[in-house]
């Protein structure tokens, strides 16, 4: 089934396209693959990046929109990503980057396209575990900038995943969220005050 990619805010896309067209922005980026690209770079697959700040005592995840991430494609594959952020003046380009999450995001998106159920792709960051997941949201009509993971949504941990969590394996939120909650909860040391 095809993925239903939510539309990015127009100013976010414009800011990324402006940065891609700027030799200074591309040259100063810490992205050797983007600087060395021989083919024109395009910004594709805008994904809203949500951050999992905490999980409430009721088990509800508290997320917030942190930005929009675009895959930067040169030819047949992604060589980098561009991140945008919301400022008091609106959406603006933040930075280019490359690394394992660019290729693992591309791999997870290809994997999701082969699933029988359609999804709306998003990214979910879990800063407490240094973890990024592809969040496959089941409500195709939802605003990609809002919401929190539903129990039936899928999370695909991207490589590199934290120890003990399998990368590239889709799991229902109801399965993975308790593991994340347990892993992110600080353990009280013996003899420390309660």
C-alpha positions as CSV (number, residue, x, y, z in Angstrom):
1,X,0.0,0.0,0.0
2,X,1.3,3.5,-0.7
3,X,2.2,5.7,2.2
4,X,0.1,8.8,2.7
5,X,2.8,11.4,3.3
6,X,1.3,14.5,5.1
7,X,2.0,17.8,3.4
8,X,4.7,19.9,5.0
9,X,4.0,23.6,5.7
10,X,4.9,25.5,2.5
11,X,7.3,27.8,4.3
12,X,9.3,24.8,5.6
13,X,9.6,23.4,2.1
14,X,10.6,26.8,0.7
15,X,13.3,27.2,3.3
16,X,14.8,23.8,2.4
17,X,14.7,24.5,-1.3
18,X,16.3,27.9,-0.7
19,X,19.1,26.2,1.3
20,X,19.6,23.6,-1.4
21,X,20.0,26.3,-4.0
22,X,22.5,28.1,-1.8
23,X,26.1,27.1,-2.6
24,X,27.1,28.5,0.8
25,X,24.6,26.5,2.8
26,X,25.5,23.3,1.0
27,X,29.2,23.9,1.1
28,X,29.2,24.7,4.9
29,X,27.1,21.7,5.8
30,X,28.8,18.8,7.5
31,X,27.5,16.5,4.8
32,X,30.3,15.3,2.5
33,X,27.9,13.2,0.4
34,X,25.7,16.2,-0.3
35,X,28.7,18.4,-1.2
36,X,30.1,15.8,-3.5
37,X,26.8,15.0,-5.3
38,X,27.1,15.1,-9.1
39,X,23.4,15.0,-9.7
40,X,20.8,17.7,-8.7
41,X,19.5,17.4,-5.1
42,X,15.8,17.3,-4.5
43,X,13.9,17.5,-1.2
44,X,11.4,14.7,-0.9
45,X,9.3,12.8,1.7
46,X,8.6,15.5,4.3
47,X,8.1,13.8,7.6
48,X,6.9,15.6,10.8
49,X,9.3,15.0,13.6
50,X,7.6,14.5,17.0
51,X,9.4,14.2,20.3
52,X,8.2,11.8,23.0
53,X,8.7,14.0,26.1
54,X,7.1,11.7,28.6
55,X,4.5,9.0,29.2
56,X,1.7,10.0,31.6
57,X,0.7,7.7,34.6
58,X,-2.3,6.7,32.5
59,X,0.0,5.4,29.8
60,X,-0.6,8.2,27.3
61,X,2.4,9.5,25.4
62,X,3.0,13.2,25.5
63,X,4.5,14.3,22.2
64,X,5.2,17.6,20.6
65,X,6.1,18.6,17.0
66,X,9.8,19.5,16.8
67,X,10.1,20.1,13.1
68,X,9.9,18.7,9.6
69,X,12.6,16.5,8.1
70,X,13.1,16.2,4.3
71,X,15.0,13.4,2.6
72,X,17.6,15.0,0.2
73,X,17.8,12.7,-2.8
74,X,20.5,12.7,-5.5
75,X,19.6,10.2,-8.1
76,X,18.2,7.0,-6.8
77,X,18.9,7.3,-3.1
78,X,18.9,9.7,-0.2
79,X,22.3,11.3,0.6
80,X,21.3,13.6,3.4
81,X,18.4,15.1,5.3
82,X,17.3,18.7,5.9
83,X,15.7,19.7,9.2
84,X,13.4,22.7,9.6
85,X,12.2,24.2,12.8
86,X,9.5,26.6,13.9
87,X,10.6,30.0,15.0
88,X,8.6,33.1,16.0
89,X,8.8,34.2,12.4
90,X,7.5,30.8,11.1
91,X,9.1,27.7,9.6
92,X,12.8,28.0,8.7
93,X,15.6,25.8,7.5
94,X,17.8,24.5,10.4
95,X,20.5,22.3,9.0
96,X,21.6,19.5,6.7
97,X,22.9,16.2,8.1
98,X,23.8,12.7,7.0
99,X,24.5,9.5,8.9
100,X,22.8,6.2,9.7
101,X,19.4,7.6,10.3
102,X,19.1,8.9,6.7
103,X,19.7,5.4,5.3
104,X,17.6,3.6,7.9
105,X,14.7,6.0,7.4
106,X,14.8,5.3,3.7
107,X,14.9,1.5,4.4
108,X,12.0,1.7,6.8
109,X,9.9,3.7,4.4
110,X,10.5,1.2,1.6
111,X,9.5,-1.6,4.1
112,X,6.4,0.3,5.1
113,X,5.3,0.6,1.4
114,X,5.1,-3.2,1.2
115,X,2.6,-3.5,4.1
116,X,-1.0,-4.4,3.4
117,X,-2.4,-1.5,5.4
118,X,-1.8,2.1,4.4
119,X,-0.2,4.4,6.9
120,X,0.7,8.1,7.4
121,X,4.5,8.2,8.1
122,X,6.0,10.4,10.8
123,X,9.2,10.3,12.9
124,X,9.1,9.9,16.6
125,X,12.2,10.8,18.6
126,X,12.8,9.4,22.1
127,X,15.6,11.6,23.4
128,X,15.8,9.7,26.8
129,X,17.0,6.6,24.9
130,X,18.8,8.3,22.0
131,X,16.3,6.6,19.7
132,X,14.5,7.5,16.5
133,X,11.5,5.5,15.1
134,X,9.4,5.7,12.0
135,X,5.9,6.2,13.3
136,X,3.3,4.7,11.1
137,X,0.0,6.4,12.0
138,X,-3.2,4.6,11.1
139,X,-5.4,7.7,10.6
140,X,-4.6,8.8,7.1
141,X,-6.6,12.0,7.3
142,X,-4.9,13.3,10.5
143,X,-2.9,16.5,10.5
144,X,0.7,15.2,10.6
145,X,1.7,18.0,13.0
146,X,-0.7,16.9,15.7
147,X,-1.6,13.8,17.8
148,X,0.1,11.1,19.8
149,X,0.7,7.5,18.9
150,X,-2.4,5.3,19.0
151,X,-2.1,1.8,20.5
152,X,-2.6,0.3,17.1
153,X,0.0,2.5,15.3
154,X,3.3,0.9,14.4
155,X,6.8,2.1,15.5
156,X,9.8,0.9,13.5
157,X,13.0,1.6,15.5
158,X,15.6,3.0,13.2
159,X,19.2,1.8,13.2
160,X,21.2,2.3,15.3
161,X,18.6,1.3,17.9
162,X,19.3,1.1,21.7
163,X,20.7,-2.2,23.0
164,X,17.9,-4.8,23.4
165,X,15.5,-3.1,20.9
166,X,15.6,-4.6,17.4
167,X,16.0,-2.1,14.6
168,X,13.8,-2.3,11.5
169,X,11.2,-4.5,13.2
170,X,7.7,-2.9,13.2
171,X,6.0,-3.1,16.6
172,X,2.6,-1.9,17.7
173,X,2.8,1.1,20.0
174,X,1.0,-1.0,22.7
175,X,3.9,-3.4,22.6
176,X,6.8,-1.0,22.4
177,X,5.7,1.9,24.6
178,X,5.8,-0.2,27.8
179,X,9.4,-1.2,27.0
180,X,10.3,2.4,26.3
181,X,8.7,3.6,29.5
182,X,10.6,1.0,31.5
183,X,13.9,1.8,29.8
184,X,13.5,5.5,30.2
185,X,12.5,5.4,33.8
186,X,15.5,6.1,36.1
187,X,16.3,3.4,38.5
188,X,16.6,4.5,42.1
189,X,19.8,3.4,43.7
190,X,19.8,1.4,46.9
191,X,20.0,3.8,49.9
192,X,18.9,6.8,47.9
193,X,16.0,8.9,49.3
194,X,12.6,8.0,47.9
